[in-house]
Amino acid sequence: MLSTPRKLVDNIQAIGQKIKMASKKKTAYQKKIKSVMGEYGRGTLHSGKGGPVVKSKKQAIAIAISSASRLKKKRKK
């Protein structure tokens, strides 16, 4: 007999509660990208020091990756 999708979801949730999975820590790189994209979402992300507010999502992603890669360079020193 086939189970309904709801029963399958309930079974998966019950199994997940029994088995605790180890959560992975976020790296500094991931945290920096999240914080920069949060600034973009709030409308407080500027291009450069005190430059105009970023309105393009593509530009915000580029700034996030750029600033996060600077963290990697600092860490290697």
BELMO-V579377 format. One record per residue. N is the residue number from 1. PHI is phi as a letter, one per 20 degrees, with the letter a starting at -180 (* if undefined). PSI is psi as a letter, one per 40 degrees, with the letter a starting at -180 (NA if undefined). D_LAST is the distance of its C-alpha to the last C-alpha in Angstrom with 2 decimals. Layout:
# BELMO-V579377
n & phi & psi & d_last
N & PHI & PSI & D_LAST
N & PHI & PSI & D_LAST
This chain:
# BELMO-V579377
n & phi & psi & d_last
1 & * & h & 61.53
2 & e & i & 58.57
3 & e & i & 56.43
4 & f & i & 55.82
5 & g & d & 52.30
6 & f & d & 52.35
7 & f & d & 53.16
8 & f & d & 50.32
9 & f & d & 47.86
10 & f & d & 49.33
11 & f & d & 49.00
12 & f & d & 45.35
13 & f & d & 44.61
14 & f & d & 46.53
15 & f & d & 44.59
16 & f & d & 41.28
17 & f & d & 42.40
18 & f & d & 43.34
19 & d & h & 40.11
20 & e & h & 37.04
21 & e & i & 34.07
22 & f & h & 30.61
23 & e & i & 28.70
24 & e & i & 25.20
25 & f & i & 22.54
26 & e & i & 21.04
27 & e & i & 17.35
28 & f & d & 15.47
29 & g & d & 15.80
30 & f & d & 19.54
31 & f & d & 19.97
32 & f & d & 18.56
33 & f & d & 20.91
34 & f & d & 23.74
35 & f & d & 23.37
36 & f & d & 23.34
37 & f & d & 26.31
38 & f & d & 28.01
39 & f & d & 27.80
40 & f & d & 29.36
41 & f & d & 32.08
42 & e & e & 32.90
43 & n & f & 33.01
44 & d & e & 30.47
45 & e & h & 27.71
46 & d & i & 27.52
47 & e & h & 26.19
48 & m & a & 24.05
49 & e & h & 24.51
50 & m & e & 28.10
51 & f & a & 29.10
52 & f & i & 31.84
53 & f & h & 31.77
54 & f & h & 30.66
55 & d & e & 33.74
56 & e & h & 32.72
57 & f & d & 31.18
58 & f & d & 29.62
59 & f & d & 27.89
60 & f & d & 26.69
61 & f & d & 25.20
62 & f & d & 23.45
63 & f & d & 21.98
64 & f & d & 20.95
65 & f & d & 19.16
66 & f & d & 17.48
67 & f & d & 16.24
68 & f & d & 15.20
69 & f & d & 13.19
70 & f & d & 11.25
71 & f & d & 10.36
72 & f & d & 9.08
73 & f & d & 6.83
74 & f & d & 5.57
75 & f & d & 5.53
76 & f & d & 3.82
77 & f & NA & 0.00
